[in-house]
Amino acid sequence: MTSVATNAEKRWIGKAVGRGCIVCRNLGYGASPAEWHHIREGQGAAQRAGNFLGLSLCPNHHRLGGSGVAIHAGQKTWENLYGTELDLLDQTIEELA
């Protein structure tokens, strides 16, 4: 069952996604259109974190880019290249504070 995002969650996600993909920005590519990735770190199998605990990622860095590019195509490799979900979540929180 999927939970419906509250207005506060929608505003938070909108602010983060509006800044563009955090990986693209960190690589110096500038802001690129992004979508919301719920972090998996610290969650049970097949579970995702709540709506405040996520990252803004472009489709390539989120799900389309293949191994080493998309987090869903190989999280460990992705994190070795771009940082852990928790590190990028900390960066997101600092930027939006």
DSSP file (Angstrom, degrees, kcal/mol; ACC not computed):
  #  RESIDUE AA STRUCTURE BP1 BP2  ACC     N-H-->O    O-->H-N    N-H-->O    O-->H-N    TCO  KAPPA ALPHA  PHI   PSI    X-CA   Y-CA   Z-CA
    1    1 A M              0   0    0      0, 0.0     2,-0.4     0, 0.0     0, 0.0   0.000 360.0 360.0 360.0 130.6    0.0    0.0    0.0
    2    2 A T        -     0   0    0      1,-0.0     2,-0.3     0, 0.0     0, 0.0  -0.763 360.0-133.5 -93.7 134.0    1.4    3.4   -1.0
    3    3 A S        -     0   0    0     -2,-0.4     2,-0.4     1,-0.0    -1,-0.0  -0.612  20.1-117.3 -85.9 148.3    0.9    6.3    1.4
    4    4 A V        -     0   0    0     -2,-0.3     2,-0.1     1,-0.1    -1,-0.0  -0.689  32.6-115.1 -83.9 133.3   -0.3    9.7    0.1
    5    5 A A        -     0   0    0     -2,-0.4    -1,-0.1     1,-0.1     2,-0.0  -0.438  26.5-127.2 -69.8 138.9    2.3   12.5    0.5
    6    6 A T     >  -     0   0    0     -2,-0.1     4,-2.5     1,-0.1     5,-0.2  -0.295  28.9-102.6 -74.5 168.8    1.3   15.3    2.9
    7    7 A N  H  > S+     0   0    0      1,-0.2     4,-2.2     2,-0.2     5,-0.2   0.890 124.5  52.2 -60.8 -39.1    1.4   18.9    1.7
    8    8 A A  H  > S+     0   0    0      2,-0.2     4,-2.2     1,-0.2    -1,-0.2   0.905 110.3  47.8 -64.7 -40.9    4.7   19.4    3.7
    9    9 A E  H  > S+     0   0    0      2,-0.2     4,-2.9     1,-0.2     5,-0.3   0.913 110.4  51.8 -65.1 -42.4    6.2   16.3    2.0
   10   10 A K  H  X S+     0   0    0     -4,-2.5     4,-2.5     1,-0.2    -2,-0.2   0.899 110.5  48.4 -61.4 -40.9    5.1   17.5   -1.4
   11   11 A R  H  X S+     0   0    0     -4,-2.2     4,-2.5     2,-0.2    -1,-0.2   0.926 112.5  48.7 -64.8 -44.4    6.7   20.9   -0.8
   12   12 A W  H  X S+     0   0    0     -4,-2.2     4,-2.4     2,-0.2    -2,-0.2   0.940 114.2  44.9 -60.0 -49.9    9.9   19.3    0.4
   13   13 A I  H  X S+     0   0    0     -4,-2.9     4,-3.2     1,-0.2     5,-0.3   0.916 112.7  52.1 -62.3 -43.5   10.1   17.0   -2.7
   14   14 A G  H  X S+     0   0    0     -4,-2.5     4,-2.0    -5,-0.3    -1,-0.2   0.895 109.9  48.8 -60.6 -41.2    9.2   19.9   -5.0
   15   15 A K  H  X S+     0   0    0     -4,-2.5     4,-0.7     2,-0.2    -1,-0.2   0.929 115.3  43.7 -63.5 -45.6   12.0   22.0   -3.6
   16   16 A A  H >< S+     0   0    0     -4,-2.4     3,-1.1     1,-0.2     4,-0.4   0.945 115.7  46.1 -66.7 -48.7   14.6   19.2   -3.9
   17   17 A V  H >< S+     0   0    0     -4,-3.2     3,-1.4     1,-0.3    17,-0.4   0.846 105.4  62.7 -64.2 -33.2   13.5   18.1   -7.4
   18   18 A G  H 3< S+     0   0    0     -4,-2.0    -1,-0.3    -5,-0.3    -2,-0.2   0.739  96.5  58.6 -63.7 -23.0   13.4   21.7   -8.5
   19   19 A R  T << S-     0   0    0     -3,-1.1    -1,-0.3    -4,-0.7    -2,-0.2   0.623 110.6-128.5 -79.8 -13.6   17.1   22.0   -7.8
   20   20 A G    <   -     0   0    0     -3,-1.4    -1,-0.2    -4,-0.4     2,-0.2  -0.314  51.2 -17.4  92.4-178.8   17.8   19.2  -10.3
   21   21 A C     >  -     0   0    0     11,-1.2     4,-2.2     1,-0.2    36,-0.3  -0.406  52.6-148.5 -64.6 125.9   19.7   15.9  -10.0
   22   22 A I  H  > S+     0   0    0     34,-2.8     4,-2.2     2,-0.2    -1,-0.2   0.849  97.7  50.8 -66.3 -34.5   22.1   16.0   -7.0
   23   23 A V  H  > S+     0   0    0     33,-0.4     4,-2.0     2,-0.2     6,-0.2   0.945 109.8  48.7 -69.2 -47.6   24.6   13.8   -8.8
   24   24 A C  H  4>S+     0   0    0      1,-0.2     5,-2.7     2,-0.2     6,-0.6   0.916 113.2  48.3 -57.6 -43.4   24.7   15.9  -12.0
   25   25 A R  H ><5S+     0   0    0     -4,-2.2     3,-1.3     4,-0.2     5,-0.2   0.920 110.6  50.5 -63.9 -42.8   25.2   19.1   -9.9
   26   26 A N  H 3<5S+     0   0    0     -4,-2.2    -1,-0.2     1,-0.3    -2,-0.2   0.800 108.7  52.8 -65.6 -28.2   28.0   17.5   -7.9
   27   27 A L  T 3<5S-     0   0    0     -4,-2.0    -1,-0.3     3,-0.1    -2,-0.2   0.486 120.6-109.9 -84.3  -3.2   29.7   16.4  -11.1
   28   28 A G  T < 5S+     0   0    0     -3,-1.3    -3,-0.2    -4,-0.4    -2,-0.1   0.615  85.9 120.5  86.7  13.2   29.5   20.0  -12.4
   29   29 A Y  S   <S-     0   0    0     -5,-2.7    -4,-0.2     1,-0.3    -5,-0.1   0.577  70.0-129.6 -83.3  -9.6   26.9   19.4  -15.1
   30   30 A G        -     0   0    0     -6,-0.6    -1,-0.3    -5,-0.2     2,-0.2  -0.309  50.1 -27.1  84.7-176.6   24.5   21.8  -13.5
   31   31 A A        -     0   0    0    -11,-0.1   -11,-0.2    -7,-0.1    -9,-0.1  -0.522  62.0-176.4 -75.0 134.8   20.8   21.2  -12.7
   32   32 A S        -     0   0    0     -2,-0.2   -11,-1.2   -11,-0.1    -7,-0.1  -0.935  42.6 -79.2-126.1 153.5   19.1   18.5  -14.8
   33   33 A P        -     0   0    0      0, 0.0     2,-0.3     0, 0.0   -15,-0.1  -0.237  61.0-166.0 -53.1 136.4   15.4   17.5  -14.7
   34   34 A A        -     0   0    0    -17,-0.4     2,-0.3    24,-0.2    24,-0.3  -0.820  22.4-158.0-130.2 163.0   15.0   15.2  -11.7
   35   35 A E  E     -A   57   0A   0     22,-3.0    22,-2.7    -2,-0.3     2,-0.4  -0.846  38.4 -89.7-131.0 169.5   12.6   12.7  -10.1
   36   36 A W  E     -A   56   0A   0     -2,-0.3     2,-0.5    20,-0.2    20,-0.2  -0.697  32.0-168.2 -92.9 129.4   12.4   11.6   -6.5
   37   37 A H  E     -A   55   0A   0     18,-2.7    18,-2.5    -2,-0.4     2,-0.5  -0.970  15.3-143.8-113.2 117.0   14.3    8.5   -5.3
   38   38 A H  E     -A   54   0A   0     -2,-0.5    16,-0.3    16,-0.2    13,-0.1  -0.686  28.8-117.7 -77.2 126.6   13.3    7.2   -1.8
   39   39 A I        -     0   0    0     14,-1.9    10,-2.0    -2,-0.5    14,-0.1  -0.266  19.6-161.4 -65.9 154.0   16.5    6.0   -0.1
   40   40 A R    >   +     0   0    0      8,-0.2     3,-2.5     3,-0.1    -1,-0.1   0.592  51.3 118.8-107.0 -20.1   16.8    2.3    0.8
   41   41 A E  T 3  S+     0   0    0      1,-0.3     3,-0.1     8,-0.0    -2,-0.0  -0.247  86.9   8.1 -53.4 127.0   19.6    2.7    3.4
   42   42 A G  T 3  S+     0   0    0      1,-0.3    -1,-0.3     7,-0.0     2,-0.2   0.495 104.6 117.4  80.9   3.2   18.3    1.5    6.8
   43   43 A Q    <   -     0   0    0     -3,-2.5    -1,-0.3     4,-0.2     3,-0.1  -0.642  67.8-105.2 -99.8 160.1   15.0    0.1    5.4
   44   44 A G    >   -     0   0    0     -2,-0.2     3,-1.9     1,-0.2    -1,-0.1  -0.190  59.2 -60.5 -72.8 173.0   13.9   -3.5    5.4
   45   45 A A  T 3  S+     0   0    0      1,-0.3    -1,-0.2     3,-0.0     3,-0.1  -0.312 124.1   2.5 -57.3 134.2   13.9   -5.7    2.4
   46   46 A A  T 3  S+     0   0    0      1,-0.2     2,-0.3    -3,-0.1    -1,-0.3   0.687 108.5 117.1  60.5  21.4   11.7   -4.3   -0.4
   47   47 A Q    <   -     0   0    0     -3,-1.9     2,-0.3    -7,-0.1    -1,-0.2  -0.856  48.7-154.5-115.9 154.8   10.9   -1.2    1.7
   48   48 A R        -     0   0    0     -2,-0.3    -8,-0.2    -3,-0.1    -4,-0.1  -0.878  23.9-102.0-124.5 160.5   11.6    2.4    1.0
   49   49 A A        -     0   0    0    -10,-2.0    -1,-0.1    -2,-0.3   -11,-0.0  -0.174  48.8 -82.2 -73.1 169.7   12.0    5.3    3.3
   50   50 A G    >   -     0   0    0      1,-0.1     3,-1.4   -12,-0.0   -11,-0.2  -0.085  50.8 -91.2 -66.2 172.7    9.3    8.0    3.9
   51   51 A N  T 3  S+     0   0    0      1,-0.3     3,-0.1   -13,-0.1    -1,-0.1   0.704 123.5  56.7 -65.5 -22.9    8.8   10.9    1.6
   52   52 A F  T 3  S+     0   0    0      1,-0.2     2,-1.1   -40,-0.0    -1,-0.3   0.704  95.4  72.1 -78.8 -18.3   11.2   13.2    3.4
   53   53 A L  S <  S+     0   0    0     -3,-1.4   -14,-1.9   -14,-0.1     2,-0.3  -0.681  79.7  96.9-102.7  81.6   14.1   10.8    3.0
   54   54 A G  E     -A   38   0A   0     -2,-1.1     2,-0.3   -16,-0.3   -16,-0.2  -0.925  58.2-123.8-155.2 177.5   14.9   10.9   -0.6
   55   55 A L  E     -A   37   0A   0    -18,-2.5   -18,-2.7    -2,-0.3     2,-0.7  -0.953  22.7-122.4-130.1 147.0   17.2   12.3   -3.3
   56   56 A S  E     +A   36   0A   0     -2,-0.3   -34,-2.8   -20,-0.2   -33,-0.4  -0.834  42.9 170.2 -89.7 118.7   16.5   14.2   -6.5
   57   57 A L  E     -A   35   0A   0    -22,-2.7   -22,-3.0    -2,-0.7   -36,-0.1  -0.977  34.4-119.9-130.8 141.3   18.0   12.2   -9.3
   58   58 A C     >  -     0   0    0     -2,-0.4     4,-1.7   -24,-0.3     5,-0.2  -0.351  42.5-100.3 -68.5 161.4   17.7   12.5  -13.1
   59   59 A P  H  >>S+     0   0    0      0, 0.0     5,-2.9     0, 0.0     4,-2.6   0.860 123.1  52.8 -54.6 -36.6   16.2    9.5  -14.8
   60   60 A N  I  4>S+     0   0    0      4,-0.2     5,-1.6     1,-0.2     6,-0.1   0.927 113.8  40.4 -66.7 -43.8   19.7    8.3  -15.8
   61   61 A H  I  45S+     0   0    0      9,-0.2    10,-2.2    -3,-0.2    -1,-0.2   0.658 123.0  44.0 -77.9 -14.5   21.2    8.4  -12.3
   62   62 A H  I  <5S-     0   0    0     -4,-1.7    10,-1.8     8,-0.2    -2,-0.2   0.920 136.4 -29.8 -92.1 -58.9   17.9    7.0  -10.9
   63   63 A R  I  <5S+     0   0    0     -4,-2.6    -3,-0.2    -5,-0.2     3,-0.2   0.560 122.1  56.8-142.8 -14.7   16.8    4.1  -13.1
   64   64 A L  I   <S+     0   0    0     -5,-2.9    -4,-0.2    -6,-0.2    -3,-0.1   0.685  81.1  80.4-102.4 -19.0   17.8    4.3  -16.8
   65   65 A G  S   <S-     0   0    0     -5,-1.6    -1,-0.1    -6,-0.5    -5,-0.1   0.517  83.9-133.3 -76.6  -6.9   21.5    4.6  -16.9
   66   66 A G    >>  -     0   0    0     -3,-0.2     4,-2.9     3,-0.1     3,-2.1  -0.179  55.3 -13.2  81.1 179.6   22.6    1.0  -16.4
   67   67 A S  T 34 S+     0   0    0      1,-0.3     7,-0.1     2,-0.2     4,-0.1  -0.271 134.6  14.5 -59.6 132.2   25.3   -0.3  -14.1
   68   68 A G  T 34 S+     0   0    0      2,-0.4    -1,-0.3     6,-0.3     3,-0.1   0.286 129.2  54.0  85.6  -9.9   27.5    2.3  -12.6
   69   69 A V  T <4 S+     0   0    0     -3,-2.1     2,-0.4     1,-0.3    -2,-0.2   0.709  99.3  53.6-117.5 -49.7   25.2    5.1  -13.7
   70   70 A A    ><  -     0   0    0     -4,-2.9     3,-1.4     1,-0.1    -2,-0.4  -0.759  69.2-142.3 -95.4 134.1   21.7    4.3  -12.2
   71   71 A I  G >  S+     0   0    0    -10,-2.2     3,-1.1    -2,-0.4    -8,-0.2   0.861 103.4  54.5 -61.7 -35.2   21.3    3.6   -8.5
   72   72 A H  G 3  S+     0   0    0    -10,-1.8    -1,-0.3     1,-0.2     3,-0.1   0.543 102.2  59.3 -77.9  -4.7   18.7    0.9   -9.3
   73   73 A A  G <  S-     0   0    0     -3,-1.4    -1,-0.2    -7,-0.3    -2,-0.2   0.405 134.2 -16.7-100.0   0.6   21.2   -0.9  -11.6
   74   74 A G    <>  -     0   0    0     -3,-1.1     4,-2.4    -4,-0.3    -6,-0.3   0.026  60.1-168.5 157.4  85.2   23.8   -1.4   -9.0
   75   75 A Q  H  > S+     0   0    0      1,-0.2     4,-3.0     2,-0.2     5,-0.2   0.870  86.0  53.1 -61.8 -42.4   23.7    0.6   -5.7
   76   76 A K  H  > S+     0   0    0      2,-0.2     4,-2.0     1,-0.2    -1,-0.2   0.933 113.5  43.1 -62.8 -45.9   27.2   -0.4   -4.4
   77   77 A T  H  > S+     0   0    0      2,-0.2     4,-1.6     1,-0.2    -1,-0.2   0.929 114.5  51.8 -62.5 -44.7   28.9    0.7   -7.6
   78   78 A W  H  X S+     0   0    0     -4,-2.4     4,-2.8     1,-0.2     5,-0.4   0.919 110.1  48.1 -57.5 -46.7   26.8    3.8   -7.8
   79   79 A E  H  X S+     0   0    0     -4,-3.0     4,-2.0     1,-0.2    -1,-0.2   0.847 107.3  55.9 -67.0 -33.5   27.7    4.8   -4.2
   80   80 A N  H  < S+     0   0    0     -4,-2.0    -1,-0.2    -5,-0.2    -2,-0.2   0.840 116.6  37.9 -64.5 -31.4   31.4    4.2   -4.8
   81   81 A L  H  < S+     0   0    0     -4,-1.6    -2,-0.2    -3,-0.3    -1,-0.2   0.869 134.4  16.7 -84.7 -39.9   31.2    6.7   -7.7
   82   82 A Y  H  < S-     0   0    0     -4,-2.8    -3,-0.2     1,-0.3    -2,-0.2   0.536 110.3 -92.2-118.7 -10.2   28.8    9.3   -6.4
   83   83 A G     <  -     0   0    0     -4,-2.0    -1,-0.3    -5,-0.4    -2,-0.1  -0.288  50.6 -61.7 111.3 160.1   28.5    8.9   -2.6
   84   84 A T     >  -     0   0    0     -2,-0.1     4,-2.5     1,-0.1     5,-0.2  -0.339  43.8-113.9 -76.0 159.4   26.2    7.1   -0.3
   85   85 A E  H  > S+     0   0    0      1,-0.2     4,-2.4     2,-0.2     5,-0.2   0.908 118.7  51.0 -55.8 -42.2   22.5    7.7   -0.1
   86   86 A L  H  > S+     0   0    0      2,-0.2     4,-2.5     1,-0.2    -1,-0.2   0.892 109.1  49.6 -67.9 -38.8   23.0    9.0    3.5
   87   87 A D  H  > S+     0   0    0      2,-0.2     4,-2.0     1,-0.2    -1,-0.2   0.930 114.6  44.7 -63.3 -44.2   25.8   11.4    2.5
   88   88 A L  H  X S+     0   0    0     -4,-2.5     4,-2.3     2,-0.2    -2,-0.2   0.832 111.1  54.2 -70.6 -31.7   23.7   12.8   -0.4
   89   89 A L  H  X S+     0   0    0     -4,-2.4     4,-2.7    -5,-0.2    -2,-0.2   0.927 107.6  50.6 -64.7 -44.3   20.6   13.0    1.9
   90   90 A D  H  X S+     0   0    0     -4,-2.5     4,-2.5     1,-0.2    -2,-0.2   0.918 110.7  49.5 -57.5 -43.7   22.7   15.0    4.4
   91   91 A Q  H  X S+     0   0    0     -4,-2.0     4,-2.5     2,-0.2    -1,-0.2   0.919 110.4  50.5 -61.9 -43.6   23.7   17.3    1.5
   92   92 A T  H  X S+     0   0    0     -4,-2.3     4,-2.0     2,-0.2    -2,-0.2   0.929 110.6  48.6 -60.0 -46.5   20.1   17.6    0.4
   93   93 A I  H  X S+     0   0    0     -4,-2.7     4,-1.2     1,-0.2    -1,-0.2   0.915 112.3  49.1 -62.1 -44.1   19.0   18.5    3.9
   94   94 A E  H  < S+     0   0    0     -4,-2.5     3,-0.3     1,-0.2    -1,-0.2   0.909 112.1  48.5 -62.0 -41.8   21.8   21.2    4.3
   95   95 A E  H  < S+     0   0    0     -4,-2.5    -1,-0.2     1,-0.2    -2,-0.2   0.843 116.3  42.2 -68.1 -33.4   20.9   22.7    0.9
   96   96 A L  H  <        0   0    0     -4,-2.0    -1,-0.2     1,-0.2    -2,-0.2   0.578 360.0 360.0 -91.8  -9.9   17.2   22.9    1.7
   97   97 A A     <        0   0    0     -4,-1.2    -1,-0.2    -3,-0.3    -2,-0.1   0.501 360.0 360.0 -68.2 360.0   17.5   24.1    5.3
